[in-house]
Amino acid sequence: MINTTSTVRIKSVNQIHDQEGSLIAFGIAEFYYRSREGVVADEVPYRSKGVPAVVINEQGSGVHGIAEGYLNLQVDNQGEYKEKIVTFVIKNFVTAQPINKVTQTSSNSPKPETPGFAKGLVEENITSMNEEFDEDIPF
């Protein structure tokens, strides 16, 4: 069993109930990873049962979230060829907002003001070391 935690976007939601009446949600989930080409999106079939299935079903398709679970690998024998089918079994799902862009600080943004006690400490260090320092205090 390969455990994984991933940020996913649920692309499709289908539902059925098992014999005990528990909800089972299944469909296609999209996840992102980094490669040499940059950020790449890929899809994997998923299924969940119980509480995570209820959360996914209530939110519907297009919801972003953190999914925790494991990859279930099944082998389908087709004569000489064996096809391996991977399904992401979601054991826990928490909805989250997608990150649209990377935030960067601007060089034009105002520098935070240095607290009074820090200014005093810096001035004491400057006078005790008899060295010249820049006027910009790095706090």
N, C-alpha and C positions, 0 to 999 in steps of 0.2 A: 504494500500500500504506500503510495507516494502522497504525503500530506502537503498541502499548499494553502497559502493565503494570497489572494489576488484582488486587485481592483477590477471590477467588471462592469459592463453595461449589458443589461438583459435585453436582448433583441426580440425575443418572442416568448410568450407564456402560454402553455397549454396545461390543462388540469384534468386529473382523474382522482378517484377515491379508491383506496384499497378495501379489503374485506372488513377491516375494523372501522372503516369510516374516516381514516386519516387522509388529509389532502396530500396529493403528490403533484408538484409542479415540475414541468420539464419544458425544454426548448433549447434555444441557442443563446449563448453568452459570448460577448466580445471582450477580449482582454488585450492589453498593450504590453509590449516589451521593447527593449532597445537592442538594435543590431548595428552592423556597420553602416547600414543605410539610414540610420536614425531610428525614430520611434515607428514601430510596425504594429498594425492591428491584426489580430487573428481571431478566429471563432472556434468554439468548442461546444459540443452538446452538454447540457447540464440536466440534473434532476435533484430534487430536494423533497423532503417529507416532513410533515409536522409544522412546527413554528416557522422555520425559514420559508417553507412553501406558502404559508399564509401571508407572510410579509411580502414575498415576491408577487403573489397573486393579487394582493391589495394594491400594490404600487403599479403593477402592469408593465407592459413593455416600454423600453426606453429608460428605465430607472438605472441609476448608477449606485454602486455600493461596494462594500468590502465583503468578499465571500471567503469563507474558511471551510475547508473540507479535504477531500482526497480525490486522486485520479483513479478511476476504475478502468482497468485494461481488460478487455474481453477479446478472445481469439475466435474468429469465424473461419472454420475450415471449409474451403471451397476446392476440394480435390487436392491438387498439388500446391495450390496457393493458399496461404494463411493470411487473412486480413485481420489486423489489430485495430480494434475500435476503442477509443478513449472517451470516457464520460466523466465530467467533473461532478462529483457528488457533493452538494453543498450541505454542510452540517450547521452552519451559522451564517446569517446574512444581515448586514447593517447598512441601511441606506446612507448615501453620502452625496455631496455636491461635486460635480466634475470640476477639474482644474482646467480652465479655458486657455490660460497662457501663463508663462513663467513670469513672476514679478521680479523686477530688478529695481534697485535704487538708482535714482537719477543723480548725476553729479551736480545738478543745479539745486537739489533739495537743501533746505537750511540745515545746518549742523546743530545738534542738540546742545543746549546750554550746559556748561560744566557746573556742577553743584558747588556751593560755597566752601564746604569742608574740603573738597578735592582741590580747589584752587589754592587753599592754604597749604595743603600737603605738598603740592608741586612747587610752590614758592619756597618752602623750607628746604626742599631737596636741591633746588637750584642754587640758593645762597650757600648751602653747606658744601656743595661740590665745586663751587667756583668755576663752572663751565657755562658756556653760552648755549642756550637752547632756543628752538623756534618759539614763536609766540603762540602757535596753535597747540593747545593742550589736548592730548589724545584721549580724553574721556568723553 
